[in-house]
Amino acid sequence: MASSLSSTATSFEHFGHKLYSTVSKNNKDQNVFLSPASIALAMSMCTVGARKETLDQMLHALDASS
């Protein structure tokens, strides 16, 4: 359980860094405000209904595995 929680936290952290990097790169010279945890949690909930390639892409974006 502890390693699963640690793995999830690490995945969310990597997702947050990638998300911020992408958003800030596309919005140079502007303030950026976002909640990576909220976005990752919402995407994680959406994976429940995703299948095949869509699921694979979502898990890749979240830096997670099935």
CHARMM-style PDB file with segment names, atoms N, HN, CA, C and O in Angstrom:
ATOM      1  N   MET     1       0.822  -1.194   0.000  1.00  0.00      PROA
ATOM      2  CA  MET     1       0.000   0.000   0.000  1.00  0.00      PROA
ATOM      3  C   MET     1       0.868   1.260   0.000  1.00  0.00      PROA
ATOM      4  O   MET     1       0.614   2.197  -0.757  1.00  0.00      PROA
ATOM      5  N   ALA     2       1.887   1.273   0.850  1.00  0.00      PROA
ATOM      6  HN  ALA     2       2.094   0.511   1.465  1.00  0.00      PROA
ATOM      7  CA  ALA     2       2.740   2.459   0.937  1.00  0.00      PROA
ATOM      8  C   ALA     2       3.484   2.712  -0.366  1.00  0.00      PROA
ATOM      9  O   ALA     2       3.609   3.859  -0.796  1.00  0.00      PROA
ATOM     10  N   SER     3       3.981   1.646  -1.002  1.00  0.00      PROA
ATOM     11  HN  SER     3       3.879   0.714  -0.653  1.00  0.00      PROA
ATOM     12  CA  SER     3       4.704   1.836  -2.262  1.00  0.00      PROA
ATOM     13  C   SER     3       3.757   2.272  -3.369  1.00  0.00      PROA
ATOM     14  O   SER     3       4.147   3.039  -4.249  1.00  0.00      PROA
ATOM     15  N   SER     4       2.511   1.792  -3.338  1.00  0.00      PROA
ATOM     16  HN  SER     4       2.194   1.169  -2.623  1.00  0.00      PROA
ATOM     17  CA  SER     4       1.513   2.207  -4.320  1.00  0.00      PROA
ATOM     18  C   SER     4       1.204   3.693  -4.161  1.00  0.00      PROA
ATOM     19  O   SER     4       1.091   4.421  -5.148  1.00  0.00      PROA
ATOM     20  N   LEU     5       1.069   4.132  -2.926  1.00  0.00      PROA
ATOM     21  HN  LEU     5       1.161   3.541  -2.125  1.00  0.00      PROA
ATOM     22  CA  LEU     5       0.806   5.541  -2.657  1.00  0.00      PROA
ATOM     23  C   LEU     5       1.990   6.402  -3.075  1.00  0.00      PROA
ATOM     24  O   LEU     5       1.809   7.476  -3.650  1.00  0.00      PROA
ATOM     25  N   SER     6       3.183   5.941  -2.791  1.00  0.00      PROA
ATOM     26  HN  SER     6       3.330   5.069  -2.324  1.00  0.00      PROA
ATOM     27  CA  SER     6       4.396   6.661  -3.180  1.00  0.00      PROA
ATOM     28  C   SER     6       4.507   6.750  -4.697  1.00  0.00      PROA
ATOM     29  O   SER     6       4.882   7.791  -5.238  1.00  0.00      PROA
ATOM     30  N   SER     7       4.181   5.658  -5.380  1.00  0.00      PROA
ATOM     31  HN  SER     7       3.877   4.813  -4.940  1.00  0.00      PROA
ATOM     32  CA  SER     7       4.222   5.629  -6.840  1.00  0.00      PROA
ATOM     33  C   SER     7       3.211   6.609  -7.430  1.00  0.00      PROA
ATOM     34  O   SER     7       3.512   7.311  -8.395  1.00  0.00      PROA
ATOM     35  N   THR     8       2.018   6.654  -6.852  1.00  0.00      PROA
ATOM     36  HN  THR     8       1.774   6.084  -6.068  1.00  0.00      PROA
ATOM     37  CA  THR     8       0.988   7.582  -7.318  1.00  0.00      PROA
ATOM     38  C   THR     8       1.430   9.021  -7.098  1.00  0.00      PROA
ATOM     39  O   THR     8       1.257   9.866  -7.975  1.00  0.00      PROA
ATOM     40  N   ALA     9       1.993   9.300  -5.948  1.00  0.00      PROA
ATOM     41  HN  ALA     9       2.134   8.614  -5.235  1.00  0.00      PROA
ATOM     42  CA  ALA     9       2.469  10.658  -5.657  1.00  0.00      PROA
ATOM     43  C   ALA     9       3.570  11.072  -6.627  1.00  0.00      PROA
ATOM     44  O   ALA     9       3.592  12.207  -7.103  1.00  0.00      PROA
ATOM     45  N   THR    10       4.478  10.154  -6.915  1.00  0.00      PROA
ATOM     46  HN  THR    10       4.460   9.232  -6.528  1.00  0.00      PROA
ATOM     47  CA  THR    10       5.559  10.441  -7.863  1.00  0.00      PROA
ATOM     48  C   THR    10       4.996  10.701  -9.257  1.00  0.00      PROA
ATOM     49  O   THR    10       5.439  11.620  -9.945  1.00  0.00      PROA
ATOM     50  N   SER    11       4.017   9.891  -9.675  1.00  0.00      PROA
ATOM     51  HN  SER    11       3.657   9.144  -9.116  1.00  0.00      PROA
ATOM     52  CA  SER    11       3.386  10.086 -10.983  1.00  0.00      PROA
ATOM     53  C   SER    11       2.713  11.445 -11.063  1.00  0.00      PROA
ATOM     54  O   SER    11       2.852  12.149 -12.064  1.00  0.00      PROA
ATOM     55  N   PHE    12       1.977  11.825 -10.007  1.00  0.00      PROA
ATOM     56  HN  PHE    12       1.864  11.253  -9.194  1.00  0.00      PROA
ATOM     57  CA  PHE    12       1.307  13.123  -9.990  1.00  0.00      PROA
ATOM     58  C   PHE    12       2.332  14.256 -10.028  1.00  0.00      PROA
ATOM     59  O   PHE    12       2.109  15.275 -10.682  1.00  0.00      PROA
ATOM     60  N   GLU    13       3.447  14.079  -9.333  1.00  0.00      PROA
ATOM     61  HN  GLU    13       3.628  13.251  -8.802  1.00  0.00      PROA
ATOM     62  CA  GLU    13       4.494  15.100  -9.333  1.00  0.00      PROA
ATOM     63  C   GLU    13       5.080  15.272 -10.734  1.00  0.00      PROA
ATOM     64  O   GLU    13       5.249  16.400 -11.198  1.00  0.00      PROA
ATOM     65  N   HSD    14       5.388  14.171 -11.408  1.00  0.00      PROA
ATOM     66  HN  HSD    14       5.250  13.255 -11.031  1.00  0.00      PROA
ATOM     67  CA  HSD    14       5.919  14.243 -12.775  1.00  0.00      PROA
ATOM     68  C   HSD    14       4.900  14.886 -13.713  1.00  0.00      PROA
ATOM     69  O   HSD    14       5.254  15.718 -14.547  1.00  0.00      PROA
ATOM     70  N   PHE    15       3.626  14.493 -13.570  1.00  0.00      PROA
ATOM     71  HN  PHE    15       3.338  13.817 -12.892  1.00  0.00      PROA
ATOM     72  CA  PHE    15       2.566  15.075 -14.386  1.00  0.00      PROA
ATOM     73  C   PHE    15       2.507  16.589 -14.173  1.00  0.00      PROA
ATOM     74  O   PHE    15       2.411  17.351 -15.135  1.00  0.00      PROA
ATOM     75  N   GLY    16       2.564  17.018 -12.923  1.00  0.00      PROA
ATOM     76  HN  GLY    16       2.642  16.399 -12.141  1.00  0.00      PROA
ATOM     77  CA  GLY    16       2.502  18.447 -12.613  1.00  0.00      PROA
ATOM     78  C   GLY    16       3.642  19.228 -13.236  1.00  0.00      PROA
ATOM     79  O   GLY    16       3.439  20.326 -13.753  1.00  0.00      PROA
ATOM     80  N   HSD    17       4.838  18.667 -13.188  1.00  0.00      PROA
ATOM     81  HN  HSD    17       5.003  17.775 -12.768  1.00  0.00      PROA
ATOM     82  CA  HSD    17       5.998  19.338 -13.799  1.00  0.00      PROA
ATOM     83  C   HSD    17       5.838  19.433 -15.315  1.00  0.00      PROA
ATOM     84  O   HSD    17       6.103  20.481 -15.904  1.00  0.00      PROA
ATOM     85  N   LYS    18       5.402  18.337 -15.948  1.00  0.00      PROA
ATOM     86  HN  LYS    18       5.186  17.486 -15.470  1.00  0.00      PROA
ATOM     87  CA  LYS    18       5.207  18.358 -17.406  1.00  0.00      PROA
ATOM     88  C   LYS    18       4.107  19.341 -17.789  1.00  0.00      PROA
ATOM     89  O   LYS    18       4.243  20.085 -18.760  1.00  0.00      PROA
ATOM     90  N   LEU    19       3.019  19.343 -17.025  1.00  0.00      PROA
ATOM     91  HN  LEU    19       2.908  18.739 -16.236  1.00  0.00      PROA
ATOM     92  CA  LEU    19       1.899  20.235 -17.311  1.00  0.00      PROA
ATOM     93  C   LEU    19       2.327  21.694 -17.193  1.00  0.00      PROA
ATOM     94  O   LEU    19       2.072  22.495 -18.092  1.00  0.00      PROA
ATOM     95  N   TYR    20       2.975  22.035 -16.088  1.00  0.00      PROA
ATOM     96  HN  TYR    20       3.182  21.384 -15.358  1.00  0.00      PROA
ATOM     97  CA  TYR    20       3.415  23.415 -15.898  1.00  0.00      PROA
ATOM     98  C   TYR    20       4.397  23.835 -16.985  1.00  0.00      PROA
ATOM     99  O   TYR    20       4.318  24.950 -17.501  1.00  0.00      PROA
ATOM    100  N   SER    21       5.312  22.951 -17.328  1.00  0.00      PROA
ATOM    101  HN  SER    21       5.376  22.046 -16.908  1.00  0.00      PROA
ATOM    102  CA  SER    21       6.298  23.260 -18.361  1.00  0.00      PROA
ATOM    103  C   SER    21       5.613  23.570 -19.687  1.00  0.00      PROA
ATOM    104  O   SER    21       5.965  24.538 -20.361  1.00  0.00      PROA
ATOM    105  N   THR    22       4.644  22.753 -20.057  1.00  0.00      PROA
ATOM    106  HN  THR    22       4.358  21.966 -19.509  1.00  0.00      PROA
ATOM    107  CA  THR    22       3.924  22.953 -21.316  1.00  0.00      PROA
ATOM    108  C   THR    22       3.106  24.234 -21.294  1.00  0.00      PROA
ATOM    109  O   THR    22       3.153  25.020 -22.240  1.00  0.00      PROA
ATOM    110  N   VAL    23       2.361  24.446 -20.223  1.00  0.00      PROA
ATOM    111  HN  VAL    23       2.324  23.808 -19.454  1.00  0.00      PROA
ATOM    112  CA  VAL    23       1.500  25.628 -20.137  1.00  0.00      PROA
ATOM    113  C   VAL    23       2.328  26.907 -20.092  1.00  0.00      PROA
ATOM    114  O   VAL    23       1.999  27.874 -20.778  1.00  0.00      PROA
ATOM    115  N   SER    24       3.387  26.928 -19.303  1.00  0.00      PROA
ATOM    116  HN  SER    24       3.654  26.142 -18.746  1.00  0.00      PROA
ATOM    117  CA  SER    24       4.193  28.147 -19.205  1.00  0.00      PROA
ATOM    118  C   SER    24       4.959  28.429 -20.494  1.00  0.00      PROA
ATOM    119  O   SER    24       5.165  29.589 -20.853  1.00  0.00      PROA
ATOM    120  N   LYS    25       5.382  27.372 -21.193  1.00  0.00      PROA
ATOM    121  HN  LYS    25       5.215  26.430 -20.901  1.00  0.00      PROA
ATOM    122  CA  LYS    25       6.089  27.558 -22.463  1.00  0.00      PROA
ATOM    123  C   LYS    25       5.166  28.194 -23.498  1.00  0.00      PROA
ATOM    124  O   LYS    25       5.609  28.994 -24.322  1.00  0.00      PROA
ATOM    125  N   ASN    26       3.882  27.836 -23.456  1.00  0.00      PROA
ATOM    126  HN  ASN    26       3.522  27.186 -22.787  1.00  0.00      PROA
ATOM    127  CA  ASN    26       2.916  28.366 -24.416  1.00  0.00      PROA
ATOM    128  C   ASN    26       2.334  29.710 -23.983  1.00  0.00      PROA
ATOM    129  O   ASN    26       1.548  30.306 -24.720  1.00  0.00      PROA
ATOM    130  N   ASN    27       2.705  30.189 -22.809  1.00  0.00      PROA
ATOM    131  HN  ASN    27       3.343  29.705 -22.210  1.00  0.00      PROA
ATOM    132  CA  ASN    27       2.192  31.460 -22.288  1.00  0.00      PROA
ATOM    133  C   ASN    27       3.335  32.304 -21.736  1.00  0.00      PROA
ATOM    134  O   ASN    27       3.290  32.760 -20.593  1.00  0.00      PROA
ATOM    135  N   LYS    28       4.348  32.503 -22.552  1.00  0.00      PROA
ATOM    136  HN  LYS    28       4.385  32.132 -23.480  1.00  0.00      PROA
ATOM    137  CA  LYS    28       5.510  33.282 -22.110  1.00  0.00      PROA
ATOM    138  C   LYS    28       5.084  34.700 -21.728  1.00  0.00      PROA
ATOM    139  O   LYS    28       4.159  35.269 -22.309  1.00  0.00      PROA
ATOM    140  N   ASP    29       5.776  35.249 -20.746  1.00  0.00      PROA
ATOM    141  HN  ASP    29       6.527  34.787 -20.274  1.00  0.00      PROA
ATOM    142  CA  ASP    29       5.531  36.614 -20.271  1.00  0.00      PROA
ATOM    143  C   ASP    29       4.133  36.797 -19.683  1.00  0.00      PROA
ATOM    144  O   ASP    29       3.629  37.919 -19.632  1.00  0.00      PROA
ATOM    145  N   GLN    30       3.506  35.713 -19.242  1.00  0.00      PROA
ATOM    146  HN  GLN    30       3.916  34.802 -19.284  1.00  0.00      PROA
ATOM    147  CA  GLN    30       2.193  35.786 -18.603  1.00  0.00      PROA
ATOM    148  C   GLN    30       2.234  34.993 -17.303  1.00  0.00      PROA
ATOM    149  O   GLN    30       2.990  34.031 -17.169  1.00  0.00      PROA
ATOM    150  N   ASN    31       1.415  35.409 -16.358  1.00  0.00      PROA
ATOM    151  HN  ASN    31       0.801  36.190 -16.467  1.00  0.00      PROA
ATOM    152  CA  ASN    31       1.277  34.633 -15.135  1.00  0.00      PROA
ATOM    153  C   ASN    31       0.490  33.366 -15.438  1.00  0.00      PROA
ATOM    154  O   ASN    31      -0.446  33.379 -16.237  1.00  0.00      PROA
ATOM    155  N   VAL    32       0.878  32.280 -14.797  1.00  0.00      PROA
ATOM    156  HN  VAL    32       1.639  32.269 -14.147  1.00  0.00      PROA
ATOM    157  CA  VAL    32       0.193  31.000 -14.991  1.00  0.00      PROA
ATOM    158  C   VAL    32      -0.293  30.512 -13.635  1.00  0.00      PROA
ATOM    159  O   VAL    32       0.484  30.428 -12.684  1.00  0.00      PROA
ATOM    160  N   PHE    33      -1.570  30.194 -13.549  1.00  0.00      PROA
ATOM    161  HN  PHE    33      -2.202  30.263 -14.321  1.00  0.00      PROA
ATOM    162  CA  PHE    33      -2.149  29.658 -12.318  1.00  0.00      PROA
ATOM    163  C   PHE    33      -2.931  28.411 -12.682  1.00  0.00      PROA
ATOM    164  O   PHE    33      -3.865  28.463 -13.482  1.00  0.00      PROA
ATOM    165  N   LEU    34      -2.548  27.297 -12.095  1.00  0.00      PROA
ATOM    166  HN  LEU    34      -1.789  27.255 -11.445  1.00  0.00      PROA
ATOM    167  CA  LEU    34      -3.264  26.050 -12.350  1.00  0.00      PROA
ATOM    168  C   LEU    34      -3.071  25.109 -11.174  1.00  0.00      PROA
ATOM    169  O   LEU    34      -2.188  25.307 -10.340  1.00  0.00      PROA
ATOM    170  N   SER    35      -3.903  24.092 -11.120  1.00  0.00      PROA
ATOM    171  HN  SER    35      -4.621  23.931 -11.797  1.00  0.00      PROA
ATOM    172  CA  SER    35      -3.811  23.098 -10.050  1.00  0.00      PROA
ATOM    173  C   SER    35      -3.526  21.737 -10.671  1.00  0.00      PROA
ATOM    174  O   SER    35      -4.454  21.039 -11.080  1.00  0.00      PROA
ATOM    175  N   PRO    36      -2.257  21.352 -10.746  1.00  0.00      PROA
ATOM    176  CA  PRO    36      -1.922  20.056 -11.335  1.00  0.00      PROA
ATOM    177  C   PRO    36      -2.589  18.893 -10.609  1.00  0.00      PROA
ATOM    178  O   PRO    36      -2.965  17.903 -11.237  1.00  0.00      PROA
ATOM    179  N   ALA    37      -2.737  19.005  -9.299  1.00  0.00      PROA
ATOM    180  HN  ALA    37      -2.432  19.809  -8.789  1.00  0.00      PROA
ATOM    181  CA  ALA    37      -3.366  17.916  -8.538  1.00  0.00      PROA
ATOM    182  C   ALA    37      -4.821  17.735  -8.953  1.00  0.00      PROA
ATOM    183  O   ALA    37      -5.278  16.604  -9.119  1.00  0.00      PROA
ATOM    184  N   SER    38      -5.551  18.830  -9.122  1.00  0.00      PROA
ATOM    185  HN  SER    38      -5.179  19.748  -8.987  1.00  0.00      PROA
ATOM    186  CA  SER    38      -6.955  18.741  -9.539  1.00  0.00      PROA
ATOM    187  C   SER    38      -7.081  18.165 -10.942  1.00  0.00      PROA
ATOM    188  O   SER    38      -7.955  17.338 -11.203  1.00  0.00      PROA
ATOM    189  N   ILE    39      -6.217  18.599 -11.837  1.00  0.00      PROA
ATOM    190  HN  ILE    39      -5.507  19.271 -11.626  1.00  0.00      PROA
ATOM    191  CA  ILE    39      -6.258  18.111 -13.217  1.00  0.00      PROA
ATOM    192  C   ILE    39      -5.887  16.635 -13.262  1.00  0.00      PROA
ATOM    193  O   ILE    39      -6.535  15.857 -13.963  1.00  0.00      PROA
ATOM    194  N   ALA    40      -4.853  16.238 -12.523  1.00  0.00      PROA
ATOM    195  HN  ALA    40      -4.327  16.869 -11.954  1.00  0.00      PROA
ATOM    196  CA  ALA    40      -4.443  14.831 -12.487  1.00  0.00      PROA
ATOM    197  C   ALA    40      -5.536  13.962 -11.880  1.00  0.00      PROA
ATOM    198  O   ALA    40      -5.789  12.859 -12.364  1.00  0.00      PROA
ATOM    199  N   LEU    41      -6.183  14.446 -10.830  1.00  0.00      PROA
ATOM    200  HN  LEU    41      -5.977  15.342 -10.437  1.00  0.00      PROA
ATOM    201  CA  LEU    41      -7.253  13.678 -10.199  1.00  0.00      PROA
ATOM    202  C   LEU    41      -8.434  13.509 -11.152  1.00  0.00      PROA
ATOM    203  O   LEU    41      -8.990  12.416 -11.264  1.00  0.00      PROA
ATOM    204  N   ALA    42      -8.815  14.581 -11.834  1.00  0.00      PROA
ATOM    205  HN  ALA    42      -8.363  15.468 -11.743  1.00  0.00      PROA
ATOM    206  CA  ALA    42      -9.914  14.495 -12.801  1.00  0.00      PROA
ATOM    207  C   ALA    42      -9.566  13.537 -13.943  1.00  0.00      PROA
ATOM    208  O   ALA    42     -10.399  12.730 -14.355  1.00  0.00      PROA
ATOM    209  N   MET    43      -8.341  13.629 -14.449  1.00  0.00      PROA
ATOM    210  HN  MET    43      -7.665  14.285 -14.114  1.00  0.00      PROA
ATOM    211  CA  MET    43      -7.926  12.708 -15.517  1.00  0.00      PROA
ATOM    212  C   MET    43      -7.899  11.272 -15.018  1.00  0.00      PROA
ATOM    213  O   MET    43      -8.273  10.353 -15.747  1.00  0.00      PROA
ATOM    214  N   SER    44      -7.460  11.073 -13.781  1.00  0.00      PROA
ATOM    215  HN  SER    44      -7.156  11.820 -13.189  1.00  0.00      PROA
ATOM    216  CA  SER    44      -7.426   9.723 -13.208  1.00  0.00      PROA
ATOM    217  C   SER    44      -8.827   9.137 -13.132  1.00  0.00      PROA
ATOM    218  O   SER    44      -9.022   7.956 -13.418  1.00  0.00      PROA
ATOM    219  N   MET    45      -9.797   9.947 -12.749  1.00  0.00      PROA
ATOM    220  HN  MET    45      -9.639  10.907 -12.516  1.00  0.00      PROA
ATOM    221  CA  MET    45     -11.183   9.469 -12.693  1.00  0.00      PROA
ATOM    222  C   MET    45     -11.698   9.128 -14.086  1.00  0.00      PROA
ATOM    223  O   MET    45     -12.465   8.180 -14.248  1.00  0.00      PROA
ATOM    224  N   CYS    46     -11.285   9.887 -15.082  1.00  0.00      PROA
ATOM    225  HN  CYS    46     -10.662  10.657 -14.950  1.00  0.00      PROA
ATOM    226  CA  CYS    46     -11.727   9.633 -16.459  1.00  0.00      PROA
ATOM    227  C   CYS    46     -11.141   8.345 -17.025  1.00  0.00      PROA
ATOM    228  O   CYS    46     -11.720   7.756 -17.938  1.00  0.00      PROA
ATOM    229  N   THR    47     -10.010   7.901 -16.501  1.00  0.00      PROA
ATOM    230  HN  THR    47      -9.540   8.380 -15.760  1.00  0.00      PROA
ATOM    231  CA  THR    47      -9.412   6.666 -17.019  1.00  0.00      PROA
ATOM    232  C   THR    47     -10.301   5.453 -16.768  1.00  0.00      PROA
ATOM    233  O   THR    47     -10.167   4.435 -17.447  1.00  0.00      PROA
ATOM    234  N   VAL    48     -11.208   5.558 -15.796  1.00  0.00      PROA
ATOM    235  HN  VAL    48     -11.317   6.386 -15.245  1.00  0.00      PROA
ATOM    236  CA  VAL    48     -12.107   4.438 -15.492  1.00  0.00      PROA
ATOM    237  C   VAL    48     -12.953   4.080 -16.718  1.00  0.00      PROA
ATOM    238  O   VAL    48     -13.225   2.904 -16.956  1.00  0.00      PROA
ATOM    239  N   GLY    49     -13.366   5.078 -17.490  1.00  0.00      PROA
ATOM    240  HN  GLY    49     -13.144   6.033 -17.296  1.00  0.00      PROA
ATOM    241  CA  GLY    49     -14.192   4.830 -18.661  1.00  0.00      PROA
ATOM    242  C   GLY    49     -13.417   4.739 -19.963  1.00  0.00      PROA
ATOM    243  O   GLY    49     -14.007   4.507 -21.018  1.00  0.00      PROA
ATOM    244  N   ALA    50     -12.116   4.917 -19.903  1.00  0.00      PROA
ATOM    245  HN  ALA    50     -11.637   5.106 -19.046  1.00  0.00      PROA
ATOM    246  CA  ALA    50     -11.299   4.903 -21.126  1.00  0.00      PROA
ATOM    247  C   ALA    50     -10.884   3.479 -21.478  1.00  0.00      PROA
ATOM    248  O   ALA    50     -10.739   2.627 -20.602  1.00  0.00      PROA
ATOM    249  N   ARG    51     -10.698   3.239 -22.758  1.00  0.00      PROA
ATOM    250  HN  ARG    51     -10.817   3.932 -23.470  1.00  0.00      PROA
ATOM    251  CA  ARG    51     -10.287   1.920 -23.237  1.00  0.00      PROA
ATOM    252  C   ARG    51      -9.194   2.055 -24.294  1.00  0.00      PROA
ATOM    253  O   ARG    51      -9.034   3.110 -24.909  1.00  0.00      PROA
ATOM    254  N   LYS    52      -8.469   1.003 -24.488  1.00  0.00      PROA
ATOM    255  HN  LYS    52      -8.600   0.146 -23.989  1.00  0.00      PROA
ATOM    256  CA  LYS    52      -7.482   0.826 -25.555  1.00  0.00      PROA
ATOM    257  C   LYS    52      -6.518   1.997 -25.665  1.00  0.00      PROA
ATOM    258  O   LYS    52      -5.863   2.367 -24.690  1.00  0.00      PROA
ATOM    259  N   GLU    53      -6.435   2.580 -26.861  1.00  0.00      PROA
ATOM    260  HN  GLU    53      -6.967   2.280 -27.653  1.00  0.00      PROA
ATOM    261  CA  GLU    53      -5.437   3.622 -27.123  1.00  0.00      PROA
ATOM    262  C   GLU    53      -5.661   4.862 -26.257  1.00  0.00      PROA
ATOM    263  O   GLU    53      -4.705   5.483 -25.793  1.00  0.00      PROA
ATOM    264  N   THR    54      -6.928   5.214 -26.044  1.00  0.00      PROA
ATOM    265  HN  THR    54      -7.704   4.709 -26.421  1.00  0.00      PROA
ATOM    266  CA  THR    54      -7.225   6.379 -25.212  1.00  0.00      PROA
ATOM    267  C   THR    54      -6.715   6.172 -23.792  1.00  0.00      PROA
ATOM    268  O   THR    54      -6.104   7.069 -23.210  1.00  0.00      PROA
ATOM    269  N   LEU    55      -6.965   4.990 -23.236  1.00  0.00      PROA
ATOM    270  HN  LEU    55      -7.461   4.262 -23.709  1.00  0.00      PROA
ATOM    271  CA  LEU    55      -6.481   4.673 -21.893  1.00  0.00      PROA
ATOM    272  C   LEU    55      -4.958   4.720 -21.846  1.00  0.00      PROA
ATOM    273  O   LEU    55      -4.377   5.284 -20.919  1.00  0.00      PROA
ATOM    274  N   ASP    56      -4.320   4.132 -22.837  1.00  0.00      PROA
ATOM    275  HN  ASP    56      -4.792   3.673 -23.590  1.00  0.00      PROA
ATOM    276  CA  ASP    56      -2.852   4.143 -22.892  1.00  0.00      PROA
ATOM    277  C   ASP    56      -2.305   5.570 -22.921  1.00  0.00      PROA
ATOM    278  O   ASP    56      -1.332   5.880 -22.234  1.00  0.00      PROA
ATOM    279  N   GLN    57      -2.931   6.432 -23.715  1.00  0.00      PROA
ATOM    280  HN  GLN    57      -3.721   6.180 -24.274  1.00  0.00      PROA
ATOM    281  CA  GLN    57      -2.476   7.817 -23.823  1.00  0.00      PROA
ATOM    282  C   GLN    57      -2.683   8.577 -22.517  1.00  0.00      PROA
ATOM    283  O   GLN    57      -1.828   9.361 -22.105  1.00  0.00      PROA
ATOM    284  N   MET    58      -3.814   8.343 -21.873  1.00  0.00      PROA
ATOM    285  HN  MET    58      -4.509   7.706 -22.207  1.00  0.00      PROA
ATOM    286  CA  MET    58      -4.086   9.022 -20.604  1.00  0.00      PROA
ATOM    287  C   MET    58      -3.102   8.575 -19.530  1.00  0.00      PROA
ATOM    288  O   MET    58      -2.580   9.399 -18.780  1.00  0.00      PROA
ATOM    289  N   LEU    59      -2.849   7.278 -19.457  1.00  0.00      PROA
ATOM    290  HN  LEU    59      -3.272   6.608 -20.066  1.00  0.00      PROA
ATOM    291  CA  LEU    59      -1.903   6.761 -18.468  1.00  0.00      PROA
ATOM    292  C   LEU    59      -0.491   7.274 -18.740  1.00  0.00      PROA
ATOM    293  O   LEU    59       0.260   7.572 -17.811  1.00  0.00      PROA
ATOM    294  N   HSD    60      -0.142   7.372 -20.010  1.00  0.00      PROA
ATOM    295  HN  HSD    60      -0.752   7.130 -20.764  1.00  0.00      PROA
ATOM    296  CA  HSD    60       1.173   7.917 -20.367  1.00  0.00      PROA
ATOM    297  C   HSD    60       1.277   9.381 -19.923  1.00  0.00      PROA
ATOM    298  O   HSD    60       2.290   9.794 -19.359  1.00  0.00      PROA
ATOM    299  N   ALA    61       0.229  10.154 -20.180  1.00  0.00      PROA
ATOM    300  HN  ALA    61      -0.594   9.819 -20.638  1.00  0.00      PROA
ATOM    301  CA  ALA    61       0.236  11.567 -19.781  1.00  0.00      PROA
ATOM    302  C   ALA    61       0.344  11.714 -18.266  1.00  0.00      PROA
ATOM    303  O   ALA    61       0.982  12.641 -17.766  1.00  0.00      PROA
ATOM    304  N   LEU    62      -0.285  10.790 -17.545  1.00  0.00      PROA
ATOM    305  HN  LEU    62      -0.802  10.037 -17.951  1.00  0.00      PROA
ATOM    306  CA  LEU    62      -0.248  10.829 -16.080  1.00  0.00      PROA
ATOM    307  C   LEU    62       1.002  10.169 -15.509  1.00  0.00      PROA
ATOM    308  O   LEU    62       1.195  10.149 -14.293  1.00  0.00      PROA
ATOM    309  N   ASP    63       1.844   9.635 -16.373  1.00  0.00      PROA
ATOM    310  HN  ASP    63       1.688   9.652 -17.361  1.00  0.00      PROA
ATOM    311  CA  ASP    63       3.057   8.935 -15.946  1.00  0.00      PROA
ATOM    312  C   ASP    63       2.696   7.775 -15.025  1.00  0.00      PROA
ATOM    313  O   ASP    63       3.329   7.550 -13.994  1.00  0.00      PROA
ATOM    314  N   ALA    64       1.654   7.045 -15.431  1.00  0.00      PROA
ATOM    315  HN  ALA    64       1.139   7.228 -16.269  1.00  0.00      PROA
ATOM    316  CA  ALA    64       1.154   5.922 -14.629  1.00  0.00      PROA
ATOM    317  C   ALA    64       1.098   4.674 -15.500  1.00  0.00      PROA
ATOM    318  O   ALA    64       1.330   4.737 -16.708  1.00  0.00      PROA
ATOM    319  N   SER    65       0.793   3.560 -14.889  1.00  0.00      PROA
ATOM    320  HN  SER    65       0.604   3.509 -13.908  1.00  0.00      PROA
ATOM    321  CA  SER    65       0.609   2.314 -15.640  1.00  0.00      PROA
ATOM    322  C   SER    65      -0.726   1.709 -15.251  1.00  0.00      PROA
ATOM    323  O   SER    65      -1.298   2.057 -14.219  1.00  0.00      PROA
ATOM    324  N   SER    66      -1.221   0.799 -16.084  1.00  0.00      PROA
ATOM    325  HN  SER    66      -0.757   0.516 -16.923  1.00  0.00      PROA
ATOM    326  CA  SER    66      -2.545   0.216 -15.837  1.00  0.00      PROA
ATOM    327  C   SER    66      -2.558  -0.766 -14.702  1.00  0.00      PROA
ATOM    328  OT1 SER    66      -3.605  -1.332 -14.387  1.00  0.00      PROA
TER     329      SER     66
END
